[in-house]
Every structure is written in C-alpha cells, then in structure tokens.
Amino acid sequence: MTAPLDIVIMAAGKGTRMKSRHPKVLQKLAGRALLQHVLDTAAQLKARSAVVVTGHGAAEVEAAIAAANGAEGADIAMDLKFVRQEPQLGTGHAVQQAVPALKDDGLVVVLSGDVPLTTADTLQGLLDAAGSDKMALLTVTMPDPTGYGRIVRNEAGTVQRIVEQKDANDAERAITEIYSGIMAVPARHLTAWLSKLSNNNAQGEYYLTDIVAMAVADGVPVVGHRIADVLQVAGINSPLQLAELERAHQLRQSRQLMEQGVRMADPARFDLRDDVRGTKGSLSCGQDVEIDVNCVFTGHVTIGAGARIGANCHISNVSIAEDAVIHPFTHIDGEKVGVEVGAGALIGPFARLRPGAKLGREVHIGNFVEVKNSTLADGAKANHLAYLGDATVGERVNYGAGSITANYDGVNKHRTVIEADVHIGSNCVLVAPVTIGAGGTVGGGSTVTKSTEAGALTVGRGKQVSISNWNRPEKQPKV
C-alpha cells in the first residue's frame, strides 16, 4: 500500500541578492511566483498536505500564497499549512519546524521554494525510488558543481552521505554529482533523525543533508535518483538567474509548441505566462498556426488551424478560430468571461478586444478600435478609430471612423443594438439605449439619442454657422 504523501517546502530565505522589497519565493517566473510553481507541481502528485516553511517576509508570503490557492479555479486540493522558521538556522532547522504538522504514516518530500521547474514526472520517479522504506535523493551531474552539496558514494556505488561545499575536502569537491536539495523519506525516520542534528560545521547551521549519514548508520537504504536535466534543479538567487531561467523555460515551451506544428518566427522571442489574476497560462494551437516575434500569451488561449498572430501582440483568455489574422500590436484580454474571434476575422493592427467581445466570421476590427462586451455578427466591420461597448452589431454592418457607443450614464451601462446592413458614418455618437434599424444609415457627425426605423437615414447634427471676415485672436507680445 502506498503511503500518503506530504510535501515540505522550504521558503524562509531572505534572498538578499535579489535586491528586492519582496521575498525571493514571491519573485515571478512566467507570471507566477516561484513558490507557486512548486506548489502546483506538488498538487499534481496528489499530495495529502503541503507544509510551507516561511521566515523572511513570512506574512507577505503566507498572504499571497493563501490568496492564490484559495481563489476560484485554483489547482491546489491538498491541505495547505504554514509554519515559521525564526531565526533561520539552516535547512535542517527549517524542516524541524514542519515536524509538528506531519503525520508518522506519510512519505515526506522536501522541496525548495526557489526551485520552480522540477516536473511532476521527475518527482514521481523519486517517489518510486523511495518506495515505502527508503530515502531517495534527487541528484544531477554538473560540469561545475561549485556551491552544491556533493553525493559521496562507496566503491559499490551506494550513497553514503552528502558533504556541503564548505565542509568538503579537495577530493570531495572534485565530485560532480550533486544533491539538488530534493529528497523523499518516510516521516517516521525523518522525525527521529531531525532530533539528532548538530550545528558543528563550518556554517554553524543545522544541515538537513546530515540525515543521509544517519540513514546509512541505521541501515535504511539510501538511493540516488539521478536525472540529466540541470534546469529542473536550478535555484534562483539573483535577478540575473531569474532572467536566465525565464528564457530557458520559455524556450522549452516554444519548442513543445513547434513540435506540435506551430510555426514561430523566433522561439527565443515568445512568452507564455500566467495572467495577473493568477490564471495559469495554456496555449492550444491547431495546424499551421503562425506566431511572429515578441508575442505574450497569458491565461487560456486557443488558436485555430491556419490562424496567424502578428508581432508584438498581447493575447489573453481568448478563442481564435481558424484562418483569423491578428495583426501586430493587438491587445486581447478576455479576463474571466473570455473573447471570441471568428473564422477568417481580421484584427488590428493596434486593436483592443476586451472581455465579452464576440466576433463572428470575417469580422474586421481595424487600427485603434476597441471592443468590449459586444457581439459583432458575420461580416461586420469597424476599421478605424472607434469604440463599441455593450453593443449588439448585426451582419455586414459598417461602423465608421471616430464613432462610439455612449453606453454609460454615470451609474448604469446600457446596450446599443445595430441591426444588419446598417452604415454608421464617421464621428457619430450612439447614446444607449438605442436601436438602429436594419439597413439604416446614420450620417457622419450625428448624435443619435432615439431608435431609428429600418432603412431610414438619420442625421443629428448641430446647425452649421459660418461668419464671414472673422479675425482669429492674436497673441499679445510679452512685456
């Protein structure tokens, strides 16, 4: 029978080299806090609980993580607990603080809150190696292992202990297999070994790694689960390291998409992130999708076959149908309610689609046009400098440059209905609630406050007045 799984995440460090007002584990990679990456991975393992050990900025960390994982749609289903390490006296001391929150029947996996890219498959391999009665260490071989604890094996290749960099001799420092900071160990053994830790070392700290030698002494098998992927165990201590890992992570995501058939102009200039509301980023593409440079995708995005995304677009929470074209510098953000772009639609450049925009087939939304909470039926066009908010627009409507729906009276939003085949001239104001009847025309410069009949021409302008021989005021010279 498989033992219940409990996760301990060390997240107490100050992160001095980050040069930030915020704790290191709340720095963001792909739009998500480093610690949240670790928690999301733990959730994929169906863990019973996660115990987060906080210290520096504990209140900020606990509030941010509790809010993110208590939000609607959050992936975390396990019991989430926080314990504090004050003062910070080493990794062993950190895990000691978690002991009261752990049950003896579990298998404990120890993770680091600043190591965000370990995959669930890798951790599952570690769990399989540990079984129910062994200690398993996640290891990797590095060309330059400086700064990491070394895995010391005997002649038979069995793990004997871990030696930290500052306590290692020259022979031990030459070892290239390092301990990642991630281990799996039965809780009943972990609790006993933690109580025996000493700080008699170069750092004067309680090292969690000292329990490896205790396991060997007690006859508990210690296995090293070695992986080749260094990125999965890479920690983050500075803005430079954060940026390097961000690029590596994004390049991996772009390669996965290209392996599925997506055409990218430059995979090094692509970003798939979580959005500011915490929605985890996901991008699903049909065949022959093309993505140009410097595009940022957040939230849930689906792109149909043959669609093209131009350069420098920001696209969030939207469904884009087949053969649509999103021209450069377009901003689409569906937030919670989403945006829909119909097949063959042309959007942009410099267009903005806001939550609730639903565009039919072959709709045209041109430069500097904004659409919010509005439905445009097949073939409707708003090509220049316009606003459509809280509107229902029929088929084949032509919406002129500079025209707007005045949908807000200062208290409530009202809807504008523009029926099929209407032509709205330039610089018009449609004051909602109002309906423009099918086939009607609104003359340029009109302010429309009353609904119109089908097929009618509507003109609502102030009377033009021209004053002959009028002299423009002249500026007086400065004294």
C-alpha positions in Angstrom: 0.0 0.0 0.0 1.4 3.4 -1.0 2.0 5.8 1.9 0.2 9.1 2.0 2.4 11.9 0.5 3.2 15.1 2.5 5.3 17.9 1.0 7.6 20.2 3.0 8.6 23.3 1.1 11.5 25.5 2.4 10.6 29.1 1.7 12.1 31.1 4.6 15.2 32.6 2.9 15.7 36.3 2.6 17.1 36.3 -0.9 19.5 39.2 -0.3 21.0 39.0 -3.8 17.5 39.6 -5.4 17.8 43.3 -4.2 14.0 43.4 -3.8 11.5 44.6 -1.3 9.7 41.3 -1.7 10.7 37.8 -0.5 12.6 35.7 -3.0 10.0 33.0 -3.3 7.4 35.6 -4.5 9.5 36.7 -7.4 7.8 35.7 -10.6 8.8 33.3 -13.4 6.3 33.1 -16.3 4.0 35.3 -14.4 3.8 33.0 -11.4 5.5 33.2 -8.0 8.4 30.8 -7.7 6.8 29.2 -4.7 3.5 28.8 -6.6 5.3 26.8 -9.3 6.5 24.4 -6.6 3.0 24.1 -5.0 1.4 23.5 -8.4 3.8 20.6 -9.0 3.1 19.2 -5.6 -0.6 19.3 -6.3 0.0 17.1 -9.5 1.4 14.4 -7.2 -2.0 14.2 -5.3 -0.2 15.1 -2.0 -2.2 14.9 1.2 -0.7 18.1 2.5 1.9 20.8 1.8 3.7 22.5 4.7 5.4 25.7 3.7 8.2 26.8 6.0 8.3 30.7 5.9 10.7 33.1 7.6 11.8 36.3 5.9 8.6 38.2 4.9 6.5 35.4 6.3 3.3 37.4 6.5 3.6 38.6 2.9 4.4 35.1 1.6 1.6 33.4 3.6 -1.0 36.0 2.5 0.0 35.9 -1.2 0.0 32.1 -1.4 -3.1 31.6 0.7 -4.9 34.1 -1.6 -3.7 32.4 -4.8 -4.6 28.9 -3.7 -8.0 29.9 -2.2 -9.0 31.6 -5.4 -11.7 30.3 -7.7 -10.3 27.7 -10.1 -7.1 27.2 -8.1 -5.4 23.8 -8.7 -4.5 23.2 -5.1 -6.7 20.5 -3.5 -4.3 19.4 -0.7 -4.2 20.7 2.8 -2.0 23.8 2.8 -0.3 24.8 6.1 2.3 27.3 7.1 5.0 27.1 9.8 7.6 29.7 10.6 11.3 29.4 10.9 12.5 32.3 13.1 15.5 32.6 13.2 16.8 30.8 10.1 19.4 28.3 11.4 19.8 26.1 8.3 17.9 23.6 6.2 17.6 21.0 8.9 16.3 23.6 11.3 13.7 24.6 8.7 12.3 21.1 8.3 12.3 20.7 12.1 9.7 23.4 12.2 7.4 21.3 9.9 7.6 18.2 12.1 4.5 19.0 14.3 2.4 19.4 11.1 3.5 16.0 9.7 1.9 12.5 10.4 4.1 9.5 11.0 2.4 7.4 8.4 3.4 9.5 5.5 6.2 9.8 2.9 7.7 13.3 3.1 9.1 15.0 0.0 11.3 18.1 0.8 11.3 20.8 -1.9 12.8 24.3 -2.2 10.6 27.3 -2.8 13.1 28.8 -5.2 13.5 25.8 -7.4 10.5 26.2 -9.7 11.0 23.9 -12.7 11.1 20.4 -11.2 8.5 18.4 -13.1 5.9 16.1 -11.5 7.2 13.2 -13.6 10.7 13.7 -12.1 9.2 13.8 -8.5 7.2 10.7 -9.3 10.4 8.9 -10.2 11.9 10.0 -6.9 8.8 8.6 -5.1 9.1 5.3 -6.9 12.7 5.1 -6.0 11.9 5.7 -2.3 9.1 3.2 -2.1 7.8 2.9 1.4 11.0 2.2 3.3 13.9 4.0 1.6 15.4 7.5 1.5 15.7 8.8 -2.1 17.8 11.8 -3.1 17.3 13.7 -6.4 20.8 14.2 -7.9 22.3 15.5 -11.1 25.8 15.7 -12.5 27.1 19.2 -13.2 30.3 20.2 -15.0 30.8 22.9 -12.4 29.3 21.7 -9.1 30.6 24.7 -7.1 28.3 25.7 -4.2 26.3 22.4 -4.2 26.5 19.5 -1.7 28.3 16.5 -3.2 27.0 13.0 -3.3 29.6 10.7 -1.7 29.3 7.0 -2.7 31.2 4.0 -1.7 33.1 1.7 -4.1 29.9 -0.2 -4.7 28.2 3.0 -5.8 25.9 3.2 -2.8 25.2 6.6 -1.4 26.9 7.1 2.0 26.5 10.8 2.8 26.3 14.4 1.4 29.0 16.8 2.1 28.4 20.6 1.8 30.8 22.7 -0.3 32.4 24.5 2.7 32.9 21.3 4.6 34.3 19.3 1.6 38.0 18.3 1.1 39.7 18.5 -2.2 38.7 15.0 -3.3 35.1 15.6 -2.3 35.0 18.9 -4.2 36.1 17.1 -7.3 32.8 15.0 -7.2 30.4 16.3 -9.9 27.3 14.5 -8.8 25.4 17.0 -6.6 22.4 16.9 -4.3 19.5 19.0 -5.7 18.0 19.9 -2.3 15.1 17.5 -3.0 14.6 14.3 -1.1 11.9 11.7 -0.2 12.0 10.0 3.2 9.5 8.1 5.4 8.1 10.5 8.1 8.8 8.2 11.0 12.5 8.1 10.1 12.7 11.8 9.3 11.4 12.9 12.7 13.9 10.7 14.6 16.9 11.9 12.5 16.0 15.6 12.7 16.1 15.4 16.5 19.7 14.3 16.4 21.1 17.1 14.1 24.1 19.2 15.3 25.4 22.5 14.1 29.0 21.5 14.5 30.2 22.6 11.0 31.8 25.4 9.1 28.5 27.3 8.8 27.3 26.7 12.3 23.9 25.6 10.9 21.7 22.5 11.1 22.1 20.7 7.8 19.3 18.6 6.5 21.8 16.7 4.5 23.4 15.2 7.7 20.4 12.8 8.0 21.8 10.9 5.0 24.7 9.5 7.1 22.2 8.8 9.9 20.1 6.7 7.5 23.2 4.7 6.4 24.1 4.2 10.0 20.6 2.9 10.8 20.6 0.5 7.9 17.9 2.4 5.9 18.7 2.2 2.2 19.7 5.5 0.5 19.2 5.7 -3.2 20.2 8.4 -5.6 17.6 9.2 -8.4 19.8 10.8 -10.9 18.4 13.0 -13.7 20.2 14.7 -16.6 18.2 17.9 -16.8 20.0 20.6 -14.8 17.2 23.1 -15.3 14.9 21.1 -13.1 17.1 21.6 -10.1 18.2 25.1 -10.8 17.6 27.6 -7.9 17.2 31.3 -8.2 19.2 33.8 -6.1 19.5 36.9 -8.3 17.7 38.9 -11.0 20.2 37.6 -13.5 19.5 33.9 -12.6 15.7 34.7 -12.7 16.0 36.1 -16.2 18.2 33.2 -17.4 15.7 30.6 -16.1 12.8 32.6 -17.5 14.3 32.4 -21.0 15.2 28.7 -20.7 11.7 28.0 -19.5 10.1 29.9 -22.3 12.3 28.3 -24.9 11.2 24.9 -23.7 7.6 25.9 -24.0 8.1 27.3 -27.6 9.9 24.1 -28.6 7.0 22.0 -27.3 4.6 24.0 -29.5 6.8 23.8 -32.5 7.0 20.0 -32.1 3.1 20.1 -32.4 3.4 22.0 -35.7 3.3 25.7 -34.7 5.5 28.0 -36.8 7.4 30.5 -34.8 9.4 33.3 -36.3 11.8 33.2 -33.4 11.3 30.7 -30.5 13.6 32.9 -28.3 11.1 35.7 -28.5 8.0 34.1 -27.2 6.3 34.2 -23.8 3.5 32.0 -22.3 2.7 33.3 -18.8 0.1 33.3 -16.1 -2.1 36.4 -16.2 -2.2 39.0 -13.4 -5.4 37.3 -12.0 -3.5 34.1 -11.4 -5.0 32.1 -14.3 -2.4 29.5 -15.3 -1.2 30.0 -18.9 -2.1 27.5 -21.5 -1.9 27.7 -25.3 -3.5 25.2 -27.6 -2.9 25.6 -31.4 -4.3 23.9 -34.5 -2.3 23.0 -37.6 -0.3 25.7 -39.4 -0.6 28.4 -36.8 2.0 31.1 -37.2 3.3 33.2 -34.4 5.6 36.2 -35.1 8.1 37.7 -32.6 7.6 39.2 -29.2 4.1 37.9 -28.6 2.9 37.3 -25.0 0.2 34.8 -24.2 -1.5 34.6 -20.8 -4.4 32.7 -19.4 -6.3 30.2 -21.6 -5.7 30.8 -25.3 -6.8 28.5 -28.2 -5.8 29.3 -31.8 -7.5 27.5 -34.7 -5.8 26.0 -37.7 -4.2 28.4 -40.1 -4.5 31.5 -37.9 -1.7 34.0 -37.9 -0.5 36.1 -34.9 1.5 39.2 -35.8 4.4 40.7 -34.0 4.2 42.3 -30.6 0.7 41.1 -29.6 -0.5 40.6 -26.1 -3.2 37.9 -26.1 -5.1 36.6 -23.0 -8.1 34.3 -22.4 -9.4 34.1 -26.0 -10.5 31.6 -28.5 -9.3 32.5 -32.0 -10.9 30.5 -34.8 -9.3 29.1 -37.9 -7.7 31.4 -40.5 -8.1 34.5 -38.4 -5.4 37.1 -38.7 -4.3 39.1 -35.6 -2.2 42.0 -37.0 0.8 43.4 -35.0 0.5 45.3 -31.7 -3.0 44.0 -31.0 -4.1 43.6 -27.3 -6.7 41.0 -26.5 -7.7 40.3 -22.9 -10.8 38.2 -22.1 -10.2 38.3 -18.3 -12.9 36.0 -16.7 -15.5 36.0 -19.5 -13.3 35.5 -22.5 -13.1 36.8 -26.0 -14.1 35.0 -29.2 -12.7 35.8 -32.6 -14.4 34.1 -35.6 -13.0 32.3 -38.5 -11.3 34.5 -41.1 -11.6 37.6 -38.9 -9.0 40.4 -39.3 -8.0 42.1 -36.1 -5.6 45.1 -35.8 -3.0 46.4 -36.0 -3.2 48.3 -32.7 -6.7 47.0 -31.9 -8.0 46.2 -28.4 -10.5 43.4 -27.6 -11.8 43.5 -24.0 -13.8 40.9 -22.0 -17.0 39.8 -23.7 -16.1 40.7 -27.2 -17.6 38.1 -29.5 -16.7 38.4 -33.2 -18.3 36.4 -36.0 -16.8 35.1 -39.2 -14.8 37.6 -41.3 -15.3 40.5 -38.9 -12.9 43.3 -39.4 -11.6 45.3 -36.4 -9.0 47.8 -37.5 -6.4 50.1 -36.1 -7.2 51.8 -32.8 -10.6 50.2 -32.5 -11.8 49.0 -29.0 -14.5 46.4 -28.5 -15.9 45.5 -25.0 -18.8 43.2 -24.1 -20.1 43.4 -27.7 -21.2 40.9 -30.3 -20.4 41.5 -33.9 -22.1 39.2 -36.4 -20.5 37.8 -39.6 -19.0 40.4 -41.9 -19.4 43.4 -39.6 -16.6 46.0 -39.9 -15.1 48.7 -37.7 -11.9 49.6 -39.4 -10.7 52.8 -37.8 -10.6 54.7 -34.5 -13.8 53.5 -33.0 -15.4 52.2 -29.8 -18.0 49.5 -29.4 -19.1 48.9 -25.8 -22.2 46.9 -24.7 -23.4 46.6 -28.3 -25.1 44.0 -30.5 -24.0 44.5 -34.1 -25.7 42.7 -37.0 -24.3 41.2 -40.1 -22.4 43.3 -42.6 -22.6 46.5 -40.5 -20.1 49.2 -41.5 -19.1 51.2 -38.4 -17.4 54.5 -39.3 -14.2 56.0 -38.1 -14.4 58.0 -34.9 -17.8 56.7 -33.9 -18.6 55.5 -30.4 -21.4 53.9 -28.4 -22.1 56.1 -25.4 -23.0 53.2 -23.1 -22.5 54.6 -19.6 -24.8 57.2 -18.0 -22.6 57.6 -14.9 -24.4 54.9 -13.0 -25.5 52.1 -15.3 -24.4 50.5 -18.6 -26.9 50.5 -21.5 -27.0 48.5 -24.7 -26.8 49.6 -28.3 -28.4 47.5 -31.0 -27.2 48.0 -34.6 -29.2 45.7 -36.9 -28.0 44.1 -40.1 -26.7 46.1 -43.0 -26.5 49.4 -41.2 -24.0 52.0 -42.2 -22.7 54.3 -39.4 -20.9 57.3 -40.7 -17.8 58.8 -39.2 -17.7 60.7 -35.9 -21.1 59.5 -34.7 -22.2 59.1 -31.1 -24.9 56.5 -30.4 -26.4 57.2 -27.0 -27.6 54.0 -25.4 -30.1 52.5 -25.0 -30.8 52.9 -28.7 -31.6 50.6 -31.7 -30.5 51.4 -35.3 -33.0 49.7 -37.6 -31.9 47.2 -40.2 -30.5 48.7 -43.4 -30.4 52.2 -41.9 -27.8 54.9 -42.4 -26.5 57.4 -39.8 -24.9 60.4 -41.4 -21.4 61.4 -40.3 -21.1 63.6 -37.2 -24.6 62.6 -35.9 -25.5 62.2 -32.2 -28.3 59.6 -32.1 -30.5 59.5 -28.9 -33.6 57.8 -30.3 -34.1 54.5 -32.0 -34.5 54.6 -35.8 -36.7 52.7 -38.2 -35.4 50.1 -40.7 -34.0 51.6 -43.9 -34.1 55.2 -42.5 -31.4 57.9 -43.0 -30.7 59.6 -39.7 -28.9 62.8 -39.3 -28.5 64.6 -36.0 -26.1 67.5 -36.2 -25.9 71.0 -34.9 -26.6 73.7 -37.4 -23.5 74.9 -39.3 -22.8 78.6 -38.9 -20.1 80.5 -40.9 -19.1 84.1 -40.0 -17.5 86.0 -42.9 -14.3 88.0 -42.5 -13.8 86.7 -38.9 -10.4 87.5 -37.4 -8.7 85.0 -35.3 -7.5 86.4 -31.9 -3.8 87.2 -31.9 -1.4 86.7 -29.1 -0.2 89.8 -27.4 3.6 90.3 -27.2 5.1 89.6 -23.8 6.3 92.6 -21.9 
